[in-house]
Amino acid sequence: MTAQSLKLEGRVAIVTGAARGIGRSIVKKLANEGAQVIANDLDAAPLVESVNKLAQQGLTVHALPGDITEQATAEALVSIALERYGDLHIVVNNAGYIWNSAAVKHTDEQWHAMLDVHATGPFRLLREAGHHFRQQASTNPPDTLRKVVNISSISGIYGAATQLAYSSAKAAVVGMTKTLAREWGRYHVTVNCVAFGYIDTRLIEPFEDQPNRVTIKDRDHPVGLTAAQRESAKGMTALGRLGRPEDAANAVYLLCIPESDFITGEVLVASGGLMN
């Protein structure tokens, strides 16, 4: 691919939840298309390792570890974009994880953790980015569009058993998207959302007897699906397979390129044709 054909050349992007899986694929996709990317994740070691590998491929990616639920992280991400690259054009709110249980067993800690990472974190980052977007709107022509892509889930649209807090947080992302699309259109910003179906990451990796475990903020969380559950998920999609992280990244990419400049306030479901 020649430099002249790069869709995102000269664009500066922030991607959260970027160390693994979908986030890592989003970073790679945007960087391959010419964007200068600031990659954020709570887990510093895998984030730095991933960014170093991309740098070896000649891609411009800067690692900034930090907890996206903290205001200081939002401020640091926007600051580094402006200080290092001089602008900010794309924000992808991808960070998140699952913490499931029956509704009557949901704890206050669980509720707040899901709302914090999936809704409050994006709110704080977009609030910080919004100051720059509003300022730039007064000096840039209307066709200089900036892009926000929030990440929701089919759980946030249809609901899902055992995912009361997660589904509620992902539904909040849809409301956030539609509200900011109305508010920020005058700043020449499009705000859209991608709702993922079953994407084959560590959160749905197969297990036999006991669920897999991931550690987030010093707490172990059970994740994964049995082989039967994975086959059932495949059977629920029109395409008959699980999504790959690259599929998810491609959906986000569609809402970052100039061809989507007249699309805002929309929810794109990337599920392989999930038949709910």
N, C-alpha and C positions, 0 to 999 in steps of 0.2 A: 504494500500500500504506500503510495507516494504521499509526501507531506501535504500536497495540494488537495488531496481527497479526504483529509482528516476532518471529521464532522465537528470535533470539539477543540480544534486548535485554538490556543490563546484563552481558553476558558479555565477558570479556577474552581475546583470543586471540593466540598467537604463530604466525606462519607463516614458515618458512624457504624460501629459494630463490624469493623473492617478486617479483623485478624483472621477470620476463618470463613468457610462456607460461602453463603450468599454475598456477604460484605466484601470478602476478598475478591470474589468474581466481579462485583460491581466496580471496585477500584481498578482492577486489571482492564476491564472493558473501557471505562472512561479514559484511563491513561493511554491505552492502545489507540484511542481515537483522538489523542492530542491534548487531553486535559492535564493540567497540573493539579494533582490530587493531594489533599491533606487527609490522611487516614487515621481514624480514632478507634480505640477499643479499650475496654477496661483491663484486658490482659496484655501487659506490655511485651512480654517475651515473644509470643507468637506473632504479635503485630509487627515488631521490629524485624523478626525473621522473614515474614512475608514481604515487607517493604524492601528489605535488602535484596531479596530475590528479584523483585520487579526492577529495582535499580540496576541490577546486573544485566537486565534486558534492555536497558537504555530508557526506561520510563521514569517520568518525574513524579515521584511520590514521597511525601514527607510524613513520618510517623509522629503522632502526638497522642500518647497514652493518657487515659483519664476516665473518670466516671462521668458519663453523660448526664447522670441525674443531678450533678452538682453545677451550680451556676458558674463557678470558676472555670470549669471545663468548656462550657459554652463560650465564655469570654475569650479563653485562650485560643479556641479554634478559629473564631472570627479574627482575632488579632493577628494570628500567625498568617492567615490568608492575606490580610491587607499589608502586613509588614514584609512578608517574604515574597509575595507575588503581586501585590498592588491592587488587588480587586477580589471580588467573590461573585461567581455567576451561578453556581449549582450547589444545592444542599440536598443530600440524601439522608433521611432519618431512618437508618436501618437497624440500629442496636436493639437487642431484645432477647428474651429467653422465655421458656414456659415454666410454670409452677402450678401443677394441676392437683386438684382434689375435689371430692364431692362438695357441694355448696355448703352443707351444714358443717363441714370440717375446715372451710376456709378461715384462716386467721386474719386478724387485722394486719399483721406483718406481711402476709402473703398478698392481701388486697393492695396495700400501699406499694409494695415492691413492684407489682405488675403495672399499676398506674404510673409510678415514678419513671420506670425505664421506657415504657411504651408511649406515654402521653406527656408527662411533665418534662422529661428530657428534651423531646422534640420541641415542646412549647418554649423552653428556655433558649434553645439554640436558635429557633426562628425569631424569637423576640430580639435576640442579639443581632442576628443577621438583618432583621427588618430595619434597624437604624441605618445601616449602610444602603440597603435597597432604596429607602425613601430619599436619602441624600442624593444617590446617583440618579434618581428619576428626574431631578430638577436640572440635570446637566446633560444627560444622555438622550438621544433621540428615541422615540417610542419603539422603533424596531430593534433596539438593543435589549432583548428580553433576557430575564434571569429565570431560573427554573428551581422549583422546590418539588422534590419527590418524596412523599411520605410512604412508609411501609405499613400496611395493614395485613389482614388475613381473612380467609374465608370464615374463620371463627368470629371475626368482627362483623361479618355481614349476615351469616346464617345462625350464629351461635354454635356452641359445642358443649356437650356434657363434660363435666369436671373442669371446665375452663371459665368459670364465672368471672374471675378477676381479669384473666387474659383477654377474654372476649370483650368485656366491658372497656378495657383499655384500647383494644384495637378498633372498637366502634367509635371511641372518642377521637381516634386519629382521622376517621372519615369525616366527623363533624368539624374538626380542626381544618382539614383540607378544604372543605366547601366554604367555610367561613373566610379563611385567608384568601381564597381565590376571589371572592367578592371584594374583599378589602384591599388587596394588593394589586388588582388589575391596573389601577391608576398609577402604580409604581412600575409598570411594565414587568410584572412578575407573574408567571404561570405557576399554579399550585395544584398538583395532582397526586394521586395515590395509587399504589399497586397493592392489590390484595393477593397474597400467595396462597396456593393450595399446598399439596404435599410436595415439598422440595427435599431432595435426598441429602440432608445434612446430618450432623451428629445428633440432632434432636430427634430424628426418626431412624437412626441406625438400628439394624436388627439385633435382637437378643433372644436367648432361649429360655432360661429359667428365671433369671432376675433382670430387672431393667438395668440399663447402663447408668452410670452416674457422671455428672459434671459438677464441678465446684465453682460457684459464683458467690463472691463476697463471703468466703469462708463457710459457705453452706452447701452441702451436697444435695443435688436435685436428681431424681430419677427421670431418665429420658429414654427414648427409643420405642420401637414397635416390634411385636413378634412377627415372625415370618408370615403367619396367617393374616395379621393386621396389615402388613405391607401389601400382600396380594389383594386384600379387600380394597385397599386404597387405590391400587392400580385399576381394579375393576370398576371403580366409581368414576373413572375419567374416560372421556370419549377417546383419548389417544392411547389408553391402556398402559400407561407407564407413569412412574414418578417423575417429577421435574428434576432437572439438574441445576446446580447453582448457576451454570452458564445461562440456562433458560430464564432464571429469575433476573440475572443481570441484564439480559437483552431486553426484558420488559421495562426495566428502569431506564435503560439507554434510550428507548423509543420516546420517552417523555423528556429527555434532555436535549434532543437534537432539533435543528431548526424546523424540520417537517412537522413538529408538534406545536408550533408557535401559536396556533389558534385553538389549542385544547387546554382548558383549565377548569378546575373544580370537578374533575372526573375521577372515577375509580375504575382502574383497569384490573380485571381479574385474570391472573396468570395461574391457571389451575389445570391446564390440559383438557379443559372441557368437563369440569367436575359436575357430575349429575347427583345433586344433593337429595 
